């Protein structure tokens, strides 16, 4: 299959119909290194013109260090706190020396409405940093009145401690 056709499957239109239950990692994992490089270039080119978080997530999955500067531009141009948390997470994932991403994620989380369901998803993004300041922020929601918020805050912290079976060897 042509890389452009694959691109359409990896980055489908940004609608619920096309992205519900999307897992583009299966397609990406099936690509050879040459096709992954072509895909990376297509994604970077598209990201320059587009603010699609899926493109950012896919470049992070490809471990694209070349995309970090564009991620930083996107981070600085968005005012959406959820997008800021996600983008800062992906930047930190690619380069954990960028400690300022922790502060950006922290401050952005504080801007999300107290009872928003977005907090639930963002707990997991914050927990991926494995940072004590962010973990303390998540723990503040352990006794929240909303069971879903409380339960997911606890799960996000608990997931940090879980090891994959191969890490025990």
Buried (B, 14 or more C-beta within 10 A) or exposed (E): EEBEEBBEEBBBEEEEEEEEEEEBEEBBEEBEEEBBBBBBEBBBEBBEEBBBBBBBBBBBBBEBEEBBEBBBEBBEEBEBBBBBBBBBBBBBBBEEEBEEBBEBBBEBBEEBEEEEEBBBBBBBBBBBBEBEEBBEBBEEBEEBEBEEBBBBBBBBBEEEEEEEEEEEE
